[in-house]
Amino acid sequence: MKFIVKMIAYAGMAAALVSCADNAADNRKTASDEGFTYLVDEFADLKIMRYQVPGWDELSLQQKEYVYHLAEAAKYGRDIIWMQNNRYNLEIRKVIENILENYSGDRECEDFAKFGTYAKRVFFSNGIHHHYAEDKFFPECPQEYFRALMTAVGDEAKCQELLPVIYDPAIYPARKDMHADDIVAASAVNFYENVTREEVEALYAAMTDPDDKTPVSYGLNSRVVKGDDGVVREEVYKVGGLYGEALEKICGELAKAAEVAENETQKAYIADLIEYYRTGDLKLWDTYNIRWVNDTLGTVDFVNGFVEDYNDPLGRKATYEGLVNFKDAEASRRTELISENAQWFEDNSPVDPRFKKEEVKGVTAKVINVAVLAGDCYPAAPIGINLPNADWIRREHGSKSVTIANLTSAYNMAAQESPKSMLSEFAWSEEEIAMEKKYGAITNDLHTDLHECLGHGSGKLLPTTSPNALGEFSSTLEETRADLFGLYYLADPKLVELGILPDMEAYKAQYSSYIRNGIFTQFTRVALGKKNMEAHMQNRKLIADWCYEKGLEDNVIEKKVRDGKTYFVVNDFEALRGLFGELLAEVQRIKSEGDYEAGKALVQKYAVDIDQDLHKEVLGRYASLGLKPYGGFLNPEIVPVRKGSKVVDYRIEYQDSYLDQMLHYGRKYSTL
């Protein structure tokens, strides 16, 4: 499961804006250039950043070639995520690309600028629904203007079908609707067609053997449809099947990568992954994950596949994602120290002993730098990852956890390029601000480490508990569990003893910022009047609101008002740690026992509904700062350097234009 991201002015749509990225030499910078800027574009509620790739020049030529082909494989899956998010997304994207590439009319008028902003938003979200809030967003230019643009570039025949999808609020209003009577039928995702929730659950209940201790992830790589014959069946993602053209290209690049892999283990699990893509056999996906999680020797690593199920209302079907990285050896010492002590953390956890692992196996952790983001990781990206997701594989073979250093660094550097900050507006006191400035960076990174390295891998299911028992609430509750594990241990003297934290006061910075964000400031990301829908935001709200309520009598967290502005202040840090431990014990019980009703009650009471007065206030105060609540990234280009016909090196080239990259990807990596 991922710990998702922390938290573009339209400057004249001239011809240069849509030039080929691979021909725009003046848009390139290398890591050695002085004055590297991180923030490159802002629009709507979004900012686009660049990230550097430190350590690239220390890689061998073979390692660089390995990264290059893994990166190409990752990017060839781009069309899949667009199709998964909604059946019309890819058609709409191609219409937008056609207009941006070929429209010869007035590009300086206000309506074209509004169209351009919409285009950027669609590219960012891999579709027509907000990447985080799940709601459909709309162009600000009139529908007839959009029709005129489509007509001008020869797409008039598509207007009747696509314009209602783009403009009508009643058509596909939410990518994932968790409040409908039938969350499958009401959601806009393209995992299901002409089926109800009851029919889908019946299909998988018939497949599942409750006595199987090593079950495959039924439904992970398929779409469920009901045909004219009334039969409910799966359409499997595989070569020769659904999304086969894209998977064929991915397999081709993976095969090239295997030829230059660092070791035989890497070659073996790449072969497993290719065979899985060719057959759709989920047993091979498990075989691949077991071999992959046991590869701890290589410098270069990757994620490629149908991995996370956040976008599925039933929490079963996974979106395509790709990420290629290599290890930061020096920075990894911290995470390695944590993973070496995994058994101590498990043994001393405040949960019921029945739900603890007697033996923690295979927990490996490292700090990485990414070289490319793709699929559901692009442009919005995680800052930490823990995989694989199958509980039985984690139990028997362990997991890999990573903290992504160069993305975290890019967020921090981009924030420094802004003259205003959230901290100065929403922190109660100068003492709180000073604490955050002194310890915020290390405690934020360490919370991510604990969340990914240990939190997701901690605990165990009871033998009779199904891994799908928590249904649509599983993602929120799993992120809650991992966050609580990290929060509880941030205040433990063990971290100071290990030399990971400088002193026993440091954790207070994270406690203060977590409560402030969970109760209040994170809702800068949600439109007024909307509910809190994204799993990670729900997790943070659940924890903060539960602790606020349970600590009211002892004034553990205090709501204060000064000059008409609201603040949330932690008064008793030790008591707050106790509340984190108490909630962790309960959430672990819910997962271990598969207590669907208790999990549902927690999420519905604490995670979904937003106080409207607070919401209005936080949006107003945030608007005055001129900041953007969401961020995403441009990828650098990995460019082969040739002498004659021979590749002698691979160079990193940093791109400046968000639209250039999107259009370049549309030309080069379009497969469906």
C-alpha positions in Angstrom: 0.0 0.0 0.0 1.2 3.5 -0.8 1.7 6.5 1.4 0.5 8.9 -1.2 1.9 12.3 -2.0 2.3 15.2 0.4 1.0 17.8 -0.7 -0.3 25.5 -13.9 -1.1 30.3 -15.0 -1.6 29.7 -18.6 1.1 31.6 -20.4 0.1 32.0 -24.0 -0.7 28.9 -26.1 1.8 29.7 -28.9 3.1 27.1 -31.3 6.2 26.6 -29.0 3.8 25.2 -26.4 3.0 22.2 -28.5 6.4 21.5 -30.0 7.9 18.0 -29.8 9.7 17.5 -26.4 12.3 15.5 -28.2 13.1 18.4 -30.6 12.9 21.2 -28.1 16.6 21.4 -27.1 16.2 24.8 -25.5 13.8 23.2 -22.9 16.4 20.9 -21.5 18.7 21.3 -18.5 21.1 18.9 -16.9 21.7 18.4 -13.2 24.9 20.4 -13.4 23.1 23.5 -14.5 23.1 26.3 -11.9 19.8 27.8 -10.9 17.7 24.6 -11.2 14.1 25.5 -10.7 11.7 23.0 -9.2 8.3 24.7 -9.8 7.6 25.0 -13.5 3.8 25.5 -13.8 0.6 26.2 -11.8 -3.0 26.0 -12.8 -6.4 25.4 -11.0 -5.5 23.7 -7.7 -2.3 22.1 -9.0 1.4 22.8 -9.3 3.9 21.0 -11.5 7.4 20.4 -10.3 10.6 18.9 -11.6 12.7 16.5 -9.6 16.5 15.8 -10.0 18.0 12.4 -10.2 21.1 12.5 -7.9 23.5 9.6 -8.3 22.8 9.0 -12.0 26.4 9.5 -13.0 27.6 7.0 -10.5 25.6 4.2 -12.1 27.4 1.9 -14.6 26.5 1.9 -18.3 24.7 -1.4 -17.8 22.7 -0.1 -14.9 21.7 3.0 -16.9 20.6 0.8 -19.8 18.6 -1.4 -17.4 16.9 1.8 -16.0 16.2 3.0 -19.5 14.3 -0.1 -20.7 12.4 -0.4 -17.4 11.4 3.3 -17.9 10.2 2.7 -21.4 8.2 -0.4 -20.2 6.6 1.7 -17.5 5.6 4.5 -19.9 4.1 2.1 -22.5 1.3 1.4 -20.0 0.1 5.0 -19.9 -3.1 4.4 -21.9 -4.2 1.7 -19.5 -4.7 3.9 -16.5 -6.7 6.3 -18.7 -9.0 3.5 -19.8 -9.4 2.2 -16.3 -10.4 5.5 -14.8 -13.3 5.9 -17.3 -14.2 4.3 -20.6 -14.3 7.7 -22.4 -11.1 9.2 -20.9 -8.8 8.0 -23.7 -11.1 9.3 -26.5 -11.3 12.7 -24.7 -7.6 12.9 -24.3 -7.0 12.2 -27.9 -9.4 14.9 -28.9 -7.6 17.4 -26.6 -4.2 16.3 -28.0 -5.6 16.9 -31.6 -6.7 20.4 -30.7 -3.4 21.3 -29.0 -1.4 19.9 -31.9 -3.4 21.1 -34.8 -5.8 24.0 -34.0 -4.9 26.9 -36.3 -7.3 29.5 -34.9 -6.9 32.2 -32.3 -4.9 30.7 -29.4 -4.7 34.0 -27.5 -8.3 34.5 -26.6 -9.8 33.9 -23.2 -11.8 30.8 -24.1 -8.8 29.0 -25.6 -6.9 29.8 -22.3 -9.8 28.2 -20.4 -9.7 25.2 -22.7 -6.0 24.9 -22.1 -6.4 24.9 -18.3 -9.0 22.1 -18.7 -6.6 20.2 -20.9 -3.9 20.4 -18.2 -6.3 19.2 -15.5 -7.3 16.2 -17.6 -3.7 15.3 -18.3 -2.9 15.6 -14.6 -5.8 13.4 -13.4 -5.4 10.8 -16.2 -9.0 11.6 -17.0 -12.0 13.8 -16.4 -12.3 13.3 -12.6 -10.2 15.0 -10.0 -7.3 12.7 -9.1 -7.9 13.1 -5.3 -11.4 14.4 -4.7 -12.9 11.9 -7.2 -15.5 14.5 -8.6 -15.8 15.3 -12.3 -14.4 18.8 -13.2 -15.6 20.9 -16.1 -14.1 23.2 -18.8 -14.8 26.9 -18.1 -15.1 27.6 -21.8 -18.6 27.3 -23.3 -19.7 23.9 -24.7 -20.2 25.5 -28.1 -16.7 26.8 -28.1 -15.4 23.3 -27.3 -17.5 22.0 -30.2 -16.0 24.6 -32.5 -12.5 23.5 -31.5 -13.3 19.8 -32.2 -14.9 20.7 -35.6 -11.9 22.8 -36.6 -9.5 19.8 -36.2 -11.8 17.2 -37.8 -13.4 15.7 -34.7 -16.9 16.9 -35.3 -18.2 13.3 -35.5 -17.2 12.8 -31.9 -19.1 15.8 -30.5 -22.4 14.1 -29.9 -20.9 11.3 -27.9 -18.1 13.1 -26.0 -19.4 16.6 -25.2 -22.2 15.4 -22.8 -19.6 13.2 -21.0 -17.4 16.3 -20.6 -20.1 18.9 -19.7 -23.2 17.1 -18.2 -22.9 17.0 -14.4 -25.3 14.0 -14.3 -23.1 11.8 -16.5 -20.3 10.1 -14.5 -20.4 12.6 -11.7 -17.8 10.8 -9.5 -15.0 8.5 -10.4 -15.8 6.5 -7.2 -19.1 7.0 -5.4 -19.1 5.4 -1.9 -22.5 6.8 -0.9 -24.7 5.4 -3.6 -27.1 2.5 -3.0 -25.0 0.5 -5.5 -21.4 1.8 -5.4 -20.4 -0.4 -8.4 -23.2 0.9 -10.7 -22.8 4.5 -9.5 -19.0 4.8 -10.0 -17.5 6.1 -13.2 -14.4 3.8 -13.2 -14.2 1.3 -16.0 -13.8 -1.9 -13.9 -17.4 -2.9 -14.3 -20.0 -2.8 -17.1 -23.7 -3.6 -16.7 -23.3 -5.4 -13.4 -24.4 -4.7 -9.8 -22.3 -4.9 -6.6 -24.3 -8.0 -5.7 -23.4 -9.7 -9.0 -19.7 -8.9 -8.6 -19.5 -10.1 -5.1 -21.3 -13.3 -6.0 -18.8 -13.9 -8.9 -15.8 -13.6 -6.6 -17.4 -15.5 -3.7 -17.8 -18.5 -6.1 -14.1 -18.3 -7.0 -12.7 -18.0 -3.5 -11.8 -21.0 -1.4 -12.1 -19.8 2.3 -9.6 -22.5 3.3 -6.9 -21.4 0.9 -4.0 -20.0 2.9 -2.2 -18.6 -0.1 -5.1 -17.1 -2.2 -4.5 -15.2 -5.4 -5.8 -11.6 -5.6 -9.0 -12.5 -7.4 -10.1 -9.7 -9.7 -6.9 -7.7 -9.5 -6.3 -7.7 -13.2 -9.7 -7.8 -14.9 -12.9 -6.0 -15.8 -16.2 -7.6 -14.9 -19.0 -7.4 -17.5 -22.4 -8.9 -18.1 -23.1 -9.7 -21.8 -26.3 -9.9 -23.7 -26.6 -13.5 -22.6 -26.9 -12.4 -19.0 -23.7 -14.1 -18.0 -21.3 -12.2 -15.7 -17.7 -12.8 -16.7 -14.2 -11.4 -16.4 -12.2 -9.7 -19.2 -8.6 -10.3 -18.2 -5.8 -7.8 -18.8 -3.3 -9.8 -20.9 -1.5 -9.9 -24.2 -4.3 -11.0 -26.7 -6.9 -9.8 -24.2 -8.0 -6.5 -22.7 -5.3 -3.9 -23.0 -3.2 -6.5 -24.9 -1.5 -4.0 -27.3 -0.1 -2.0 -24.4 1.0 -5.1 -22.5 2.8 -6.4 -25.6 4.9 -3.2 -25.8 5.6 -3.4 -22.0 6.7 -7.0 -22.4 9.0 -6.0 -25.3 10.8 -3.4 -23.1 10.9 -5.7 -20.1 12.6 -8.4 -22.2 15.3 -5.8 -23.2 15.7 -4.8 -19.6 16.2 -8.5 -18.6 19.2 -8.7 -21.0 21.1 -6.1 -18.9 19.7 -6.8 -15.5 22.1 -6.7 -12.5 21.7 -10.3 -11.4 20.0 -13.6 -12.2 17.3 -13.0 -9.7 16.2 -9.9 -11.5 16.1 -11.8 -14.8 14.0 -14.5 -13.3 11.3 -12.3 -11.9 11.2 -10.2 -15.0 10.5 -13.4 -16.9 7.7 -14.2 -14.4 6.2 -10.7 -14.9 6.3 -11.1 -18.7 4.6 -14.5 -18.5 2.0 -13.1 -16.2 1.3 -10.3 -18.7 1.0 -12.8 -21.5 -1.3 -15.2 -19.7 -3.1 -13.1 -17.0 -2.5 -15.9 -14.5 -2.6 -14.4 -11.0 -0.5 -17.2 -9.6 2.3 -15.9 -11.7 1.8 -12.5 -10.2 2.3 -14.0 -6.8 5.4 -15.9 -8.1 6.8 -12.6 -9.4 6.1 -10.8 -6.1 7.8 -13.5 -4.0 10.9 -13.4 -6.2 10.9 -9.6 -6.3 10.5 -9.1 -2.6 13.5 -11.4 -2.0 15.8 -9.4 -4.3 17.7 -7.2 -1.9 21.0 -7.1 -3.6 20.4 -5.0 -6.7 20.8 -1.2 -6.8 18.1 -0.7 -9.5 14.5 -1.7 -8.7 11.1 -1.1 -10.2 7.3 -1.4 -9.8 5.3 -2.4 -12.9 1.9 -3.8 -12.8 -1.7 -3.7 -11.6 -0.9 -2.9 -8.0 -3.2 -0.6 -5.9 -6.9 -0.9 -5.6 -7.8 2.6 -4.3 -9.8 3.6 -7.3 -12.1 0.5 -7.2 -15.2 1.1 -5.0 -14.9 -2.6 -3.9 -11.2 -2.4 -3.1 -10.4 -5.3 -5.4 -9.3 -4.2 -8.8 -5.9 -2.5 -9.4 -4.8 0.3 -11.6 -1.7 0.2 -13.7 1.4 1.9 -12.3 5.1 2.0 -13.0 8.1 3.5 -11.2 11.8 2.9 -11.8 14.4 3.8 -9.1 17.8 3.1 -7.7 19.0 3.0 -4.1 20.5 5.9 -2.2 23.0 3.9 -0.1 23.9 6.7 2.3 20.3 7.7 3.1 19.2 4.1 3.4 21.1 3.6 6.6 18.2 5.0 8.6 15.6 2.7 7.0 17.9 -0.3 7.3 18.3 0.3 11.0 14.5 0.4 11.4 14.0 -2.8 9.4 16.7 -4.5 11.4 14.7 -3.9 14.6 11.3 -4.8 13.1 10.8 -7.7 15.6 11.3 -5.3 18.5 8.7 -2.9 17.2 6.2 -5.8 16.5 6.7 -7.2 20.0 6.2 -3.9 21.7 3.2 -2.7 19.7 0.2 -1.8 21.9 -2.1 -4.3 20.1 -3.5 -7.5 21.4 -0.8 -10.3 21.3 -3.2 -12.5 19.3 -2.8 -10.1 16.4 1.0 -9.8 16.5 3.4 -11.7 14.3 5.5 -14.2 16.2 8.2 -13.9 13.6 8.6 -10.8 11.4 10.1 -12.0 8.1 11.8 -10.3 5.2 11.2 -6.6 6.1 13.6 -4.7 3.9 13.7 -0.9 3.7 15.7 1.6 1.7 15.7 5.2 0.5 15.5 5.6 -3.3 15.7 8.1 -6.1 13.2 7.7 -8.9 14.2 8.0 -12.5 10.7 7.8 -14.0 7.0 7.8 -12.9 4.2 6.3 -14.9 0.6 5.2 -14.9 -1.1 5.9 -11.6 2.2 7.3 -10.2 2.3 10.1 -12.8 2.1 13.1 -12.6 0.9 12.8 -8.9 3.3 10.4 -7.2 3.8 8.6 -3.9 6.6 9.6 -1.5 6.8 6.1 0.0 5.8 2.6 -1.0 5.4 -0.7 0.7 4.8 -3.8 -1.4 3.6 -6.5 -2.1 0.0 -6.1 -0.9 -1.0 -9.7 -0.5 -1.2 -10.5 3.2 0.0 -14.0 2.9 3.1 -13.0 0.9 3.9 -10.4 3.5 3.5 -12.9 6.3 5.5 -15.7 4.7 8.1 -13.7 2.6 8.1 -10.2 3.9 7.8 -6.8 2.1 9.9 -4.0 0.6 9.5 -0.5 1.8 10.9 2.6 0.2 11.1 6.3 1.0 11.5 8.4 -2.2 14.2 10.9 -1.4 14.3 13.0 -4.6 10.5 13.6 -4.7 10.4 14.7 -1.0 13.3 17.0 -1.8 11.5 18.4 -4.8 8.5 19.2 -2.7 10.6 20.9 -0.1 12.6 22.9 -2.6 9.5 24.0 -4.5 7.9 25.2 -1.3 11.0 27.3 -0.6 10.4 29.0 -4.0 7.0 30.3 -2.6 7.0 33.5 -0.5 4.1 32.3 1.8 3.6 29.1 3.9 0.9 27.1 5.5 2.9 27.0 8.7 2.8 30.7 9.4 -0.9 30.9 8.7 -2.2 27.8 10.7 0.3 27.2 13.5 -0.8 28.6 16.9 2.5 29.9 18.3 6.1 30.8 17.5 7.1 27.8 19.6 5.1 25.5 17.4 6.6 27.1 14.2 10.1 26.8 15.7 9.6 23.2 16.6 8.4 22.4 13.0 11.3 24.2 11.4 13.8 22.4 13.7 12.4 18.9 13.6 9.7 18.8 10.8 11.8 17.4 8.0 13.3 14.5 10.0 10.1 13.6 11.7 8.1 13.7 8.5 10.6 11.4 6.7 10.7 9.1 9.8 6.9 8.9 10.0 6.9 7.9 6.3 9.6 5.3 7.0 7.7 3.8 10.0 4.4 3.8 8.0 5.9 2.0 5.1 8.7 -0.1 6.6 6.9 -1.4 9.6 3.3 -0.2 9.7 1.9 -1.9 6.7 3.9 -5.1 7.4 2.9 -5.3 11.1 0.2 -7.5 12.6 -1.5 -10.5 11.2 -5.0 -11.8 10.2 -6.6 -14.5 12.2 -6.6 -17.8 10.3 -10.3 -17.5 9.6 -10.3 -13.9 8.3 -10.6 -13.2 4.6 -8.2 -10.5 3.3 -11.2 -8.9 1.6 -13.3 -8.8 4.7 -13.3 -5.0 5.1 -14.5 -4.5 1.6 -14.8 -0.8 0.5 -13.4 0.4 3.8 -10.2 -1.6 3.6 -7.9 1.0 2.0 -8.9 3.7 4.5 -8.5 1.4 7.5 -5.2 0.0 6.2 -3.7 3.5 5.8 -5.1 4.4 9.3 -3.3 1.4 10.8 0.0 2.2 9.2 -0.2 5.9 10.1 -1.0 5.1 13.7 1.9 2.6 13.9 4.3 5.4 12.8 2.8 8.0 15.1 2.9 5.8 18.1 6.5 4.9 17.7 7.7 8.4 16.8 7.5 9.2 20.5 9.3 6.0 21.6 12.7 6.4 23.3 13.9 3.5 21.1 14.3 5.9 18.2 16.6 8.1 20.2 18.5 5.0 21.4 19.0 3.9 17.8 20.3 7.4 16.9 17.4 8.0 14.4 15.9 10.9 16.3 18.1 13.6 17.9 16.1 13.9 21.1 12.9 13.1 22.8 11.3 16.5 21.9 11.5 16.0 18.2 8.3 13.9 17.8 6.2 16.8 19.0 6.6 18.5 15.6 5.0 15.7 13.8 2.2 15.3 16.4 1.3 19.0 16.1 1.4 19.1 12.3 -0.5 15.8 11.9 -3.4 16.9 14.1 -3.5 20.3 12.5 -3.6 18.8 9.0 -6.0 15.9 9.8 -8.6 18.0 11.5 -8.3 21.2 9.5 -5.8 22.2 6.9 -6.0 19.1 4.6 -9.5 20.2 3.5 -8.0 23.0 1.4 -8.0 20.1 -1.1 -11.8 19.6 -1.0 -14.4 21.9 -2.6 -16.8 23.5 -0.1 -19.8 21.3 0.6 -18.2 18.1 -0.6 -17.5 15.1 1.5 -14.0 13.7 2.3 -13.6 10.8 -0.1 -9.9 9.9 -0.7 -8.6 7.1 1.4 -5.5 8.8 2.8 -7.4 12.0 3.7 -10.0 9.9 5.3 -7.4 8.1 7.3 -5.9 11.3 8.6 -9.3 12.8 9.5 -10.3 9.6 11.3 -7.3 9.6 13.5 -7.3 13.3 14.3 -11.1 13.6 14.9 -11.2 10.4 17.0 -8.3 11.6 19.2 -9.8 15.1 19.5 -13.1 13.6 20.7 -11.6 11.0 23.0 -9.3 13.6 24.5 -11.9 16.3 25.1 -12.3 15.7 28.8 -8.6 16.0 29.5 -8.1 18.8 26.9 -5.5 16.7 25.1 -6.2 18.7 21.8 -7.6 22.2 22.2 -9.6 24.2 19.7 -8.5 27.8 20.0 -9.7 31.0 18.3 -7.7 34.2 17.9 -8.6 37.2 15.9 -11.5 35.2 14.4 -9.1 32.4 13.2 -9.3 28.8 14.4 -6.3 26.7 15.5 -5.9 23.2 16.9 -3.3 22.9 19.5 -1.8 19.7 21.2 -1.7 20.3 24.9 -0.7 16.9 26.2 1.7 15.0 23.8 2.1 12.0 26.1 -1.7 11.6 26.4 -2.0 11.9 22.6 0.5 9.1 22.1 -1.7 7.0 24.4 -4.7 7.7 22.2 -2.8 6.8 19.1 -1.9 3.5 20.7 -5.5 2.8 21.8 -6.8 3.5 18.3 -4.1 1.4 16.7 -5.1 -1.5 18.9 -8.7 -1.2 17.8 -8.0 -0.8 14.1 -5.6 -3.8 14.2 -8.4 -5.8 15.9 -10.8 -4.8 13.2 -8.4 -5.9 10.4 -7.3 -9.1 12.2 -10.9 -10.2 12.9 -12.3 -8.8 9.7 -14.9 -6.8 11.6 -16.6 -5.1 8.7 -19.3 -3.4 10.8 -16.8 -1.8 13.3 -14.6 -0.6 10.5 -17.6 0.9 8.7 -18.7 2.6 11.8 -15.3 4.2 12.4 -15.0 5.5 8.8 -18.5 6.8 8.6 -18.4 8.6 11.9 -15.0 10.2 11.8 -13.6 10.1 8.2 -16.2 11.4 5.8 -18.2 14.5 6.9 -16.4 17.8 7.1 -17.5 20.6 9.5 -18.8 23.2 7.0 -17.9 26.3 9.1 -14.3 25.1 9.5 -14.2 24.1 5.8 -15.3 27.6 4.7 -12.7 29.2 7.0 -9.8 27.0 5.9 -10.5 27.6 2.3 -10.7 31.4 2.8 -7.4 31.5 4.7 -5.7 29.2 2.3 -6.8 31.3 -0.7 -5.1 34.3 0.7 -1.8 32.5 0.6 -1.9 31.9 -3.2 -0.7 28.3 -2.8 -1.7 25.2 -4.7 -2.8 22.2 -2.6 -1.8 19.4 -5.0 1.5 18.7 -6.7 2.8 16.5 -9.5 5.9 16.0 -11.5 7.5 16.2 -14.9 9.7 13.3 -15.7 13.3 13.8 -16.9 14.1 12.2 -20.2 16.7 9.4 -20.3 18.5 9.9 -23.6 20.9 7.4 -25.2 24.2 8.9 -26.2 25.6 7.4 -29.3 29.0 7.1 -31.0 28.1 5.9 -34.4 25.7 3.0 -33.9 26.9 2.3 -30.4 25.2 3.6 -27.2 28.1 4.8 -25.0 26.0 6.5 -22.2 22.5 7.5 -21.1 22.0 11.2 -20.2 19.4 12.7 -18.0 17.7 15.8 -19.6 15.3 17.9 -17.5 12.2 19.2 -19.2 10.6 22.6 -18.7 7.2 22.2 -20.4 4.4 20.3 -18.9 2.3 20.3 -22.0 5.2 19.3 -24.2 5.8 16.2 -22.1 2.1 15.3 -22.2 1.9 15.6 -25.9 5.2 13.8 -26.5 3.9 10.9 -24.4 0.7 10.9 -26.3 2.6 10.5 -29.6 5.2 8.1 -28.5 3.5 5.8 -25.9 -0.1 5.6 -27.3 -1.0 2.0 -27.7 -4.8 1.6 -27.3 
